[in-house]
Amino acid sequence: MAAEHARVGVDSEFAPLRTMVVARCEFRAPDEADSLGGAMPVPEDAAQVLEAVWGKTFGEVYPDKQRAWEAEREQLAAVLHSHGVEVLRPRLFDDSEKATAGRIGYANFFVRDPWFTVGAHVIEGALQFPHRRMEVLPSRDLLVERVMPAAAAYVSLPRPGAPPLGRRGPGPFLEGGDVLVLGTDIFVGISGMATDELGYQWLAKYLRPFGFTVTAVRLPAHVLHLDCAIGLVRDGLLIACPERLPDGLPEPLRSWEHIDVSEDEAAAMATNGLPIDPGTYITDPEFERVGAELERRGITVEYLDFSVSRLFGGAFRCSTQPLLRED
């Protein structure tokens, strides 16, 4: 194994990107809404699209949209390649995993959430929505191949309690979309829909001996993850939705310059762009206003249409997971 492959770690959300995992595009909806464990946090127009998918795969119902969805991720991978980033992909679910999922359904579409990297620590979390509980499995081969030979730690959150049918269960829950990394400052969103208090406490306890400070950030109940409210662009610059931050920005970020977005823009994923490095940022042309603000501050903005991915309540950050970001 090459030395480059043995390096695993994330210094910050915007440290130069070296190795990135880009998500697949698999979704089989639960047989009925009650088995989902709660409403999916998607815009109203997206909810109308997804209403036809209960008990089916997205591609069965919308083959053209499925192809467009896959093309979005391929285009993202190509842009990352063009910037010298090594791109890895999870595998697809196999037939036995699909059979095990059964009527609950399965998802393999937002690699940001089932596991994440903080410094030199790779952590498997646990997802609240029952149809996403197995989402870590398609990444497991990558983690074994890349993390096991590396100096990085590889740990997992304690397994959540078994959920009653149609409910999420007692946790603990910890999802990567709620975790923002800024050196030894770690921010964890808690809305009740994803990471819970016990998941936050576990992460804080685990990371504390390694010199990290883990700060909880309260979110409104309708906001799935912290990266749907805050996006760190470079040192001293962030994008935020004030309406989604009832207590304001976390203390270490309050002196930063911030580009504010509205609730509607945040719901469409305006904070969920992706820094390649401190001077380069990927977002959707839907957020050209935000892109123009970034360009005024010297950031090069790459635009990619991610309209199908955004139907599922996520965008560029949700669709990726770094294994190596280092200054």
N, C-alpha and C positions, 0 to 999 in steps of 0.2 A: 504493500500500500504506500502510495506516495506521501511525502511529508505533508503536503497541502491538505490531503484528505484526513490527516490525523489532527488537524486544527479545528476546534469547535469552540465558539464563544461569541457573545453579542455584547459589545461595549455600550451601545445606545441604539435608539430608533433610527438614527441618521448616520451612524458610522459607516464608512465605505463598505458596500455590500460585496462580499466575495463568493459566498455559496448560499443559494436560495432554493427552497422547495416550493414548487408551484402546484396548486391543487388540481385534482381531476374534476370531472363533471358528472357525478352519479347521484341521483336522487330517486328513491322509490318512496312515495308518500305512505303514511299509515293507512290502514283500511278505512278508518273513519276518524273524524276530527277528535273524538273523545279520547282516542289512544295516543294523541300527540303530547298530552301533558300540559297543554296551554296553547294560547294563540301564538302563531309565528309572528314575530315583529317585522312585518313587511308593509310597505305602502299600500293604500287601499286598492290602487289599480293592479298591483302585483297580486294581492289577495284574490282578486277576481280571476286572474290568470290561473293561479294555483288551485282554485276551487275545483277545477276539472280533473285534478291529478290524484284524488284520494284513491288508494289501493292500486295505483299504477306508477310506472316510471315516468319521469318527465318526458323522456324521448318517445315513449309510446303515444302520448297525447300530443306532443308538440315536436315532431321530428325536425322541422326547420329550425325551431328555436334551440333544440339540442345541438344541432350542427353549429349554429352561431355561437352558442355558449362555449363549445369546445374550441372554436376558432379564436374566441377572445383570450382564452388561456394560452393558446399557442402563440398568439401575437404578443402577449405579455412576455412569454419565455424568450421570444425572438428579440424583443427590446432589451431584456436583461442580458442576453448573450452579446448583443451589440455593444454593451458597456463592459464587457469582459467578465460578467458574472457567470459562475458555474451554476447551471440549473439542474435540479433533480426533480423527479416526479414520483409520487406515491404509486403503488400498483392499484389495479382495480379490485373490487371485491370478487371473491371466487364464489362458485355455486353453493358451496356448503355454508359460507357466511350469509349469503342471501337467504338460504333456507332457514338458518338459525334466526335471522331477523324476523321472518314470518310477517304476521299482520301488523307488527309495529313499524315496519319499513326500515330504510337505511339511508344514510347520507355519507357522501365522500366528496364534499364540494368546498369546504372552507378549512384548509389545513392549519390556519392560524389558531384554532381553538382547542383541538385535542391534546396538543403538546406545545411547549414553547421553550425558548432558551434565554436564560438570564445570566450574564457573565459567562462563566465556564460551567454552568449547570443546565442540563437538559431535563425537563420535568414533564412527565405525562400527567395531565389533569383528569378531570371527570366532567362530563357535560350533563346539563339538566334535561334537555329534551331526550326522551327515550329513543327516538329514531336516530339519534346521533351518538349513542353510547359506544358503538363499535368503531367510531370514525378514526380512532388511533391505529387500528389494525393495518390499514394499507400503508402506513408510514413505518411500521415496526421493522421491516427489513432494512430500510434506510438507516434507522436509528441503530440497529445492531451493527450494520456495516461501518457506519461513520463514527458513532459515538463510543462504542465499546473499545476500539483501539486508541481512542483519544485520551488526553489527560482530563477531559471534562467529566464531571459527575453525571450520573444517569439515575434518576429516582422517579417515583410515582406517588401521587396522592393516594391515601387509603381509599379503597373501593367504597363507593356510596352504598347506602342501604338499599335493599330491593324496593322498587317503587310499586305501590298499588296500581292496578290497571287504570290508565288515564291520568295518573298523577306522577309527579317527578320524584317523590320520595324524600328521605331525610338528609341526603347529602353525606359527606361534604362534596361541594362542587367548586371547581376552579377551572376557568376557561381562558385561553390565551388572548382572546380579544379584549379581556379586561386588564391585561398586564402590559404596562408601558415601562420601558427600560431607559434610564438616564444615568449611566455610570452606576454608582452604588445606591442611587435613589430609585426605588421601584414604586410605581403607582398601580393600585388595584381597584377597579370599579366594582361597586356593589349596588345592584338595582333590585335584586330578588329574582331576576329572570335568568341569571347565569351564575357567576361566582356568588357564593354565599359567605356569611360571616365565618363559618368554620373553615372554609377553604382559604379565606384570607388569613385567618389566624395560623393555619398550618404553614402557609408560605412564609409568613413573617417569622415563625419559629424556626423553620428550616434554614432560612437565609441569614438570620441574625448573627450566628457565629462566624459567618464569612464576611462580616462588615457591611452588610446591606441594611438600609432603612426602608421599610415597606409601609407605605401610607395608603390608607383606605380613602376612596373618593366616592361619596354618595351620589347616586344617579336616580332620576325619576323612574318609576316602576315600568314605564313603557320603553325604556332605553335598554337594548340588549347588552351592549358592551361599552367599555370606556372609550374604545377607538371609534365609537359612533358619536362621541362628544368632544374628544381632544385628539389632535394629530400633531406630533412633534416634527418639525421640518428641518431645523438645524439649531445649533446652540443659540438660544436667545430669541427664537422665532417659532410660533406655533399657530395652529388653526383651532378654533374652539367655538362651540355653540353655548353661549351663556345661559340660554333657557334650559339646557340639559345639565347645568352645574349649579344646583341649589345652594351650595356652600361656596361657590366661586372656584377659581383655580386652586389647586394644591399650593401650599406655601412656597415650595421651592420654584414654582413656575410663575408666581405673581408679578415678578419684575420683568418677565419676558414680553416682547412685543407680540401682539396676537391679532390675527385676522379673524374677525367674528363672522359666523354664518348664522342664518336663521334656523328655526326649528324645521321648516320645510326643506331647506338645503341639507341640514344634517340628516333628516329622515331619508333623503335621497343618496346619502353617503358622501357628503362634501368633506368630512374630516378623515375619510378612509383612503386617502391617497398613499403613495409609497415613495419615500426618499430612497434614491439609489446611493447617494452620498450627500454631503451638506449643500452641494450646489445643483443637484438634479432631482427632479420630483415628477412622479407619474400621477396623472389624474384623468378623469373623464371629461370630454368636451362639454358635458352638461354643466361643469363647474368652471366655465371659461372666466367668469368674474373672479373667482378665487385664483385661478391661474394667472390672470393679469396682475393681481395684487402681489403674487409671488414674483413674477417677472420684474415688477417695479423694484423689488428688493434684491435683484441680481440672481434669482433662481432660474435655471433652465427648466422649462416645463415640457414634458412629453405627454401628448394626449392620446388616449386609447379609448375607443367606445367599449364600455363594459355594461351595456344596458341589460343584457340577459343576466349576468352575474348579480346585478343590483336588484333584480326581481326577488332574489332570495334573502335580501337584507344585508348584503355585504358587498365589498368592492375589492380594491387592490391589496390593502393590508390583510383583509380576511382571506384572500386567495393565496397568500404566501406565508412562508415561515423561514426565517433565516437560521442557518446553521453557523455562518461565520460573517460577522460584521465587526471590523476592527479598525481602529485609527492607525 
